[in-house]
Amino acid sequence: MSADLKTNPRRRVYIFIGGAAVVALVLIFGVPWLQYSLSHQGTDDAHVDANTVEITSKIPERIVRILVDTDEPVRQGQLLVILDNADELAKLQQAQAQYDLALSNQRTTVMQGQGGVQQAQATVAQAGAQVGVAAANLPGLEQAYAKAAADLARTESLVSTGDIPAEQLDAARATAATAASQLNAAENQVASAQAQEEAAQGGTTTAQGRLAQAGDPSQVEVARAQLALAQRNLTYTRIASPINGYVGEKNAEIGQTVSAGMMIMTIVPTNGIFITANYKETQMGNIRVGQSVDIKVDAYRGVTFHGHVLSINPASENTYALVPSQNTSGNFVKVTQRVPVRISIDDSRSDMPLRPGMSVETYIQVH
């Protein structure tokens, strides 16, 4: 062979050129690939994801109309489903009647309570006037009694000395007894009037308490709350889309009776699409929020989308499993765990829509 090369210099040149070309190709393609591999962490365990919205019913009712179909675009606030509202209308009318009755009863009771308070206050005023009249007569009767008692004492002294006849003593005693009786009657009248005034004041307090109880809004508030609930339940018979998006899975049909919380359909959002990439725990050492990401979608070969790391899940996938693995002592098998990483899509294209569930590959630039 060496002799051949020595005798055929042209062939030697070809071999040299071929070797140089191979080296050049390695340098051109191999070095960038090696640099890219060293500066990026990649995985093919990734997919397009979205926060889909489940459309559910808040009340148990029968479906009357479904206004959209699978794969159909919908706008936020667009009416999707109409439920039968006959029962809700009847309950609303009943709640309205109960609320109106509660208001009427409250007004009537308050008016009665106000009348009772006014009557009690009038009784207090009347009793107070009687006390005033009785008390006004008391000083004069006290003075008359004091004078009669003094006259009796003076008459007794004069009779004992013989200065006046004994007949005058009987008259003085009668006068003193009459004055005492009149004073006692006046005092009893004052006491009676005061007792009536106190009783009237107690009646006023009772009437005011009844008025306060009549003005208690608790019964009206209960009726108002029931009315508001009936009004809300009526609005729940018309179900609208909370977001812009597309109708995904539809799980109910016209005529079907749905229960509260039952899923009727799902809405896949128009915006807010992201990538969920599950990286091995051995790759997570240099991955940080904000790092740029190259995204390759299996559906669009040769096209690279770009994004950045939005967040890193605080736990591995196994943590959220229905039955997480429990490694017991003495029977431990180490399994590399995967940690979900959420990645944004910064340059989505309308001619290449990314649909939730599509398989992708992601490469995070870590250096």
Summary of the structure (lengths in Angstrom):
residues: 367
radius of gyration: 51.2
end to end distance: 48.0
largest distance: 194.0
contacts: 1015
relative contact order: 0.18
helix: 51%
strand: 23%
